[in-house]
């Protein structure tokens, strides 16, 4: 089996993490050829041995479509796995009448965010074009039940053609080699959040909650990430008088590395299609406090709060109480164990079997 994976950039961010898991799952089940195709960023790392890399010229999906068509004709992978939504739409369009598809090549779309929410963020994630074009792909899979259900409902896809393949987590090779990711030692209990600094991540809410916790207990908060809301977040920290106990770090090279330095991980998002960073936190054994974000991803990853402290969206007092509870040593240890248990459900070995079986099913169905 020859599988190619195509996305915007694969050297950092959510799609680096999610497609890295796909690649390792394929490798775990002895898929013979894996190749990454991308058009922005640097060559990705921490992918399986023997992975091939192709960087297309151009900086937008429109500018690389011709090159992608040439690649498919020349290399003829059995499967091309693509995402996110706007890339799904573009690639379906160019492969409708391609010789690669006519010769048996199969396009697999991925759903990492519910289609309606994705469309609200940017019109290039066009749910109407998804409805028109998604049916011409061989199949697709979603990272969470909500993403799967939205693909079926909004794009009007047959349920048998859409699989549930959660995002996976693999050890980050950067974990041991980047000393700069280590936090300064502190006797204070350390909370940490890592996300893009964007409105939907709801960081000001988290800071407000932390302010109440810090009035009662000795604690500090580390905020990791970059994005358009940085200035607003800095103003919030200053307004609440938290500059000495809240650090805004920006980008770090290893999510697992920085998360491994905290005592508890926080996620205050208004919406999450999956919640990759939650799995990363659980993988390194960190207790999690989070909100039941729209999109269903957080509820899925935490199994409706079985493996983390899950609070209702917008309930400030519940989030504050959960933070205070997780500072208790006994409670903290309990959720460390639960995190590690849940992370195992998202390993390439466990999810990889479902992925390979799904691809084989699509292959047999299409043939």
C-alpha positions as CSV (number, residue, x, y, z in Angstrom):
1,X,0.0,0.0,0.0
2,X,1.3,3.4,-1.0
3,X,-0.1,6.4,1.0
4,X,0.5,10.1,0.5
5,X,-0.6,12.8,3.0
6,X,-1.2,16.4,1.8
7,X,-1.7,19.5,3.8
8,X,-0.7,23.2,4.0
9,X,2.2,22.8,6.4
10,X,3.3,19.8,8.4
11,X,6.2,21.2,10.5
12,X,4.2,22.6,13.4
13,X,0.6,23.1,14.6
14,X,-2.4,20.8,14.9
15,X,-2.1,19.3,11.5
16,X,1.6,18.4,12.1
17,X,0.5,16.5,15.2
18,X,-2.6,14.9,13.7
19,X,-1.0,13.7,10.4
20,X,2.1,12.7,12.3
21,X,-0.1,10.3,14.2
22,X,-1.6,9.0,10.9
23,X,1.8,8.4,9.5
24,X,3.0,6.5,12.6
25,X,-0.2,4.4,12.6
26,X,0.4,3.4,9.0
27,X,4.0,2.6,9.8
28,X,2.9,0.6,12.9
29,X,0.9,-1.6,10.6
30,X,3.6,-2.0,7.9
31,X,2.3,0.2,5.2
32,X,5.1,0.1,2.6
33,X,5.3,3.7,1.4
34,X,4.4,6.9,3.2
35,X,5.0,10.3,1.7
36,X,4.2,13.8,3.0
37,X,3.3,16.6,0.5
38,X,3.1,20.2,1.7
39,X,3.7,23.7,0.5
40,X,4.5,25.9,3.5
41,X,7.0,25.7,6.3
42,X,10.1,23.5,6.7
43,X,10.5,19.8,6.2
44,X,8.6,18.1,9.1
45,X,10.4,15.9,11.6
46,X,9.4,13.1,14.0
47,X,7.7,11.1,11.3
48,X,8.4,7.4,10.7
49,X,11.7,6.1,9.3
50,X,11.6,6.0,5.5
51,X,9.0,8.7,5.1
52,X,9.4,10.7,1.9
53,X,8.9,14.4,1.7
54,X,7.8,16.6,-1.2
55,X,7.5,20.4,-0.9
56,X,5.4,22.0,-3.7
57,X,6.2,25.5,-4.9
58,X,3.7,28.1,-3.9
59,X,2.2,29.5,-0.8
60,X,-1.6,28.8,-1.3
61,X,-3.6,25.8,-2.2
62,X,-4.6,27.3,-5.5
63,X,-1.0,27.9,-6.5
64,X,0.0,24.2,-5.9
65,X,-2.9,22.3,-7.4
66,X,-1.3,21.8,-10.8
67,X,1.9,20.5,-9.2
68,X,-0.2,18.1,-7.1
69,X,-2.0,16.8,-10.2
70,X,1.4,16.1,-11.8
71,X,2.6,14.4,-8.6
72,X,-0.5,12.1,-8.5
73,X,-0.1,11.2,-12.2
74,X,3.6,10.4,-11.7
75,X,3.7,8.8,-8.3
76,X,0.3,7.1,-8.3
77,X,-0.3,6.6,-4.6
78,X,-3.0,4.1,-3.7
79,X,-4.5,6.7,-1.3
80,X,-4.1,10.4,-0.9
81,X,-5.2,11.6,2.6
82,X,-5.9,15.4,2.8
83,X,-7.1,18.1,5.1
84,X,-8.3,20.6,6.4
85,X,-11.7,21.5,4.9
86,X,-10.6,24.1,2.3
87,X,-7.9,21.7,1.1
88,X,-10.5,18.8,1.0
89,X,-12.6,21.0,-1.3
90,X,-9.8,22.0,-3.6
91,X,-8.4,18.5,-4.0
92,X,-11.7,16.9,-4.7
93,X,-12.3,19.4,-7.5
94,X,-9.0,18.7,-9.2
95,X,-9.2,14.9,-8.9
96,X,-12.8,14.7,-10.3
97,X,-11.6,13.8,-13.7
98,X,-7.9,13.0,-13.1
99,X,-6.2,10.0,-14.7
100,X,-4.9,9.1,-11.2
101,X,-8.5,8.6,-9.9
102,X,-9.5,6.7,-13.1
103,X,-6.6,4.3,-12.6
104,X,-7.8,3.5,-9.1
105,X,-6.3,6.2,-6.9
106,X,-8.5,6.9,-3.9
107,X,-9.0,10.3,-2.2
108,X,-9.6,10.2,1.6
109,X,-10.7,13.5,3.2
110,X,-10.2,14.2,6.9
111,X,-12.6,16.1,9.3
112,X,-10.9,17.8,12.2
113,X,-13.6,20.3,13.0
114,X,-17.4,20.2,12.6
115,X,-18.2,21.7,9.2
116,X,-20.7,24.3,10.4
117,X,-18.2,25.7,13.0
118,X,-15.3,25.6,10.4
119,X,-17.5,27.6,8.0
120,X,-18.2,30.2,10.7
121,X,-14.5,30.8,11.1
122,X,-13.7,31.3,7.5
123,X,-15.7,31.1,4.3
124,X,-13.0,29.1,2.6
125,X,-14.2,26.2,4.7
126,X,-17.3,26.3,2.5
127,X,-20.0,23.9,3.7
128,X,-21.9,24.4,0.5
129,X,-19.0,23.3,-1.6
130,X,-18.4,20.5,0.8
131,X,-22.0,19.4,0.2
132,X,-21.5,19.6,-3.5
133,X,-18.0,17.9,-3.8
134,X,-17.3,15.7,-0.8
135,X,-19.4,12.8,-2.3
136,X,-16.8,12.4,-5.0
137,X,-14.1,11.4,-2.6
138,X,-13.6,7.6,-2.0
139,X,-14.1,8.1,1.7
140,X,-13.3,10.2,4.7
141,X,-12.7,10.0,8.4
142,X,-13.2,12.3,11.4
143,X,-11.2,12.9,14.5
144,X,-14.3,12.9,16.8
145,X,-17.9,11.6,16.7
146,X,-19.2,15.2,16.3
147,X,-16.9,15.8,13.3
148,X,-18.0,12.5,11.7
149,X,-21.7,13.3,12.3
150,X,-21.4,16.8,10.8
151,X,-19.7,15.4,7.7
152,X,-22.6,12.9,7.3
153,X,-25.3,15.5,7.9
154,X,-23.9,18.7,6.2
155,X,-22.1,17.0,3.2
156,X,-24.9,14.3,2.9
157,X,-22.4,11.4,2.9
158,X,-23.3,7.8,3.4
159,X,-22.4,6.8,7.0
160,X,-20.4,3.8,5.8
161,X,-18.0,6.1,3.9
162,X,-17.1,8.1,7.0
163,X,-14.9,6.5,9.7
164,X,-14.0,7.6,13.2
165,X,-10.2,7.8,13.4
166,X,-9.2,9.9,16.4
167,X,-6.1,12.0,16.3
168,X,-3.2,10.1,17.7
169,X,-0.3,11.1,19.9
170,X,3.4,10.0,19.6
171,X,6.4,10.8,21.7
172,X,8.0,14.1,20.6
173,X,11.6,13.7,19.8
174,X,12.2,17.4,20.8
175,X,11.1,16.5,24.4
176,X,14.7,15.6,25.5
177,X,16.8,18.0,23.3
178,X,15.5,21.5,23.8
179,X,16.7,22.8,27.2
180,X,15.1,26.2,26.4
181,X,11.6,24.7,26.9
182,X,12.2,24.1,30.6
183,X,10.4,26.5,33.0
184,X,12.3,28.3,35.8
185,X,11.9,26.3,39.0
186,X,9.2,27.5,41.4
187,X,7.6,26.5,44.6
188,X,4.2,27.7,43.3
189,X,1.7,25.3,41.8
190,X,2.1,25.7,38.1
191,X,-0.9,25.8,35.7
192,X,-0.2,25.8,32.0
193,X,-2.3,26.3,28.9
194,X,-1.1,26.0,25.3
195,X,-3.1,27.2,22.3
196,X,-3.3,29.7,19.5
197,X,-4.1,33.1,21.1
198,X,-7.4,33.5,19.3
199,X,-10.9,34.5,20.4
200,X,-12.3,30.9,20.3
201,X,-9.6,29.8,22.8
202,X,-11.1,32.0,25.5
203,X,-7.8,32.8,27.3
204,X,-9.2,36.0,29.1
205,X,-11.8,33.7,30.8
206,X,-8.9,31.4,32.0
207,X,-7.0,34.4,33.3
208,X,-10.0,35.7,35.2
209,X,-10.4,32.2,36.8
210,X,-6.8,32.0,37.7
211,X,-7.0,35.4,39.4
212,X,-9.5,34.0,41.8
213,X,-7.4,30.9,42.4
214,X,-4.3,33.0,43.1
215,X,-6.2,35.0,45.7
216,X,-6.6,31.8,47.7
217,X,-3.6,29.6,46.9
218,X,0.1,30.1,45.8
219,X,0.1,29.4,42.1
220,X,1.4,30.6,38.8
221,X,0.1,30.4,35.2
222,X,2.1,29.8,32.0
223,X,0.4,30.7,28.7
224,X,2.1,29.2,25.6
225,X,1.2,30.2,22.1
226,X,1.0,33.0,19.5
227,X,-1.9,34.7,17.8
228,X,-4.0,37.8,17.3
229,X,-5.2,38.2,20.9
230,X,-1.8,38.5,22.5
231,X,-2.2,42.3,23.1
232,X,-5.6,41.8,24.6
233,X,-4.3,39.0,26.9
234,X,-1.4,41.2,28.0
235,X,-3.8,43.9,28.9
236,X,-5.9,41.5,30.9
237,X,-2.9,40.3,32.9
238,X,-1.9,43.8,33.6
239,X,-5.5,44.9,34.6
240,X,-5.8,42.0,37.1
241,X,-2.3,42.7,38.6
242,X,-1.0,39.3,37.7
243,X,2.3,40.2,35.9
244,X,4.5,38.6,38.6
245,X,2.7,35.2,38.4
246,X,1.5,34.9,34.8
247,X,4.0,34.3,32.0
248,X,3.2,34.6,28.3
249,X,5.8,32.5,26.6
250,X,4.9,32.6,22.9
251,X,6.0,29.8,20.6
252,X,7.9,26.8,22.0
253,X,9.4,23.9,19.9
254,X,7.8,21.1,21.8
255,X,4.3,21.0,23.2
256,X,4.9,17.8,25.2
257,X,8.2,19.3,26.5
258,X,6.7,22.4,27.9
259,X,3.5,20.7,29.2
260,X,5.7,18.1,31.1
261,X,7.0,21.0,33.3
262,X,3.6,22.0,34.8
263,X,1.5,20.6,37.6
264,X,-1.9,20.8,35.8
265,X,-3.0,21.6,32.3
266,X,-5.9,24.0,31.5
267,X,-8.1,24.3,28.4
268,X,-10.7,27.1,28.3
269,X,-11.8,26.9,24.7
270,X,-15.2,27.9,23.5
271,X,-14.9,25.3,20.7
272,X,-12.7,22.3,19.8
273,X,-13.3,19.8,17.0
274,X,-10.9,17.4,18.8
275,X,-8.5,18.9,21.3
276,X,-5.1,17.6,20.3
277,X,-3.4,19.5,23.0
278,X,-5.5,17.6,25.7
279,X,-4.1,14.3,24.4
280,X,-0.6,15.7,24.4
281,X,-1.1,16.7,28.1
282,X,-2.5,13.3,29.0
283,X,0.3,11.6,27.2
284,X,2.9,13.2,29.6
285,X,0.7,12.4,32.6
286,X,-0.7,15.8,33.4
287,X,-4.1,16.3,35.1
288,X,-6.5,18.3,33.0
289,X,-9.1,21.0,33.8
290,X,-11.2,21.9,30.7
291,X,-14.4,23.3,29.4
292,X,-17.1,21.4,27.5
293,X,-16.3,23.3,24.3
294,X,-18.7,23.5,21.4
295,X,-17.7,21.0,18.7
296,X,-17.7,18.0,21.0
297,X,-14.0,17.3,20.8
298,X,-13.2,17.9,24.5
299,X,-16.1,15.9,25.7
300,X,-15.0,13.0,23.4
301,X,-11.3,13.2,24.5
302,X,-12.2,13.3,28.2
303,X,-15.1,10.7,27.8
304,X,-17.6,13.3,29.1
305,X,-15.3,14.1,32.1
306,X,-14.3,10.6,33.1
307,X,-10.6,11.3,32.6
308,X,-10.5,15.0,33.4
309,X,-12.2,17.8,35.3
310,X,-14.8,18.9,32.7
311,X,-16.8,22.0,33.4
312,X,-19.7,23.6,31.6
313,X,-18.8,26.2,29.1
314,X,-18.9,29.7,30.6
315,X,-19.3,28.5,34.2
316,X,-16.5,30.5,35.9
317,X,-17.1,29.3,39.4
318,X,-17.1,25.6,38.3
319,X,-13.8,26.2,36.5
320,X,-12.3,27.9,39.5
321,X,-13.4,25.1,41.9
322,X,-11.9,22.5,39.5
323,X,-8.6,24.4,39.5
324,X,-8.6,24.5,43.3
325,X,-9.5,20.8,43.5
326,X,-6.7,19.7,41.2
327,X,-4.2,21.5,43.4
328,X,-4.9,18.9,46.1
329,X,-2.1,16.3,46.0
330,X,-4.4,13.3,46.2
331,X,-6.7,14.6,43.5
332,X,-3.8,15.6,41.4
333,X,-2.3,12.1,41.6
334,X,-5.7,10.6,40.7
335,X,-6.0,12.6,37.5
336,X,-2.4,11.9,36.5
337,X,-3.3,8.2,36.4
338,X,-6.5,8.8,34.6
339,X,-4.7,11.0,32.0
340,X,-2.1,8.3,31.2
341,X,-4.9,5.7,30.9
342,X,-6.8,7.8,28.4
343,X,-3.8,8.7,26.4
344,X,-3.3,5.0,25.6
345,X,-6.6,5.1,23.7
346,X,-5.0,7.5,21.2
347,X,-1.8,5.6,20.5
348,X,-0.9,4.7,16.8
349,X,-0.9,1.1,17.7
350,X,-4.5,1.2,19.0
351,X,-6.0,3.6,16.5
352,X,-3.8,2.3,13.6
353,X,-5.7,-0.9,13.3
354,X,-8.9,0.9,12.7
355,X,-7.3,3.2,10.2
356,X,-5.8,0.4,8.1
357,X,-9.0,-1.6,8.2
358,X,-11.0,1.5,7.1
359,X,-8.7,2.1,4.1
360,X,-9.0,-1.6,3.1
361,X,-12.8,-1.3,3.4
362,X,-12.8,1.8,1.1
363,X,-10.5,0.0,-1.3
364,X,-12.7,-3.0,-1.5
365,X,-15.9,-1.0,-1.7
366,X,-14.6,1.3,-4.5
367,X,-13.2,-1.7,-6.4
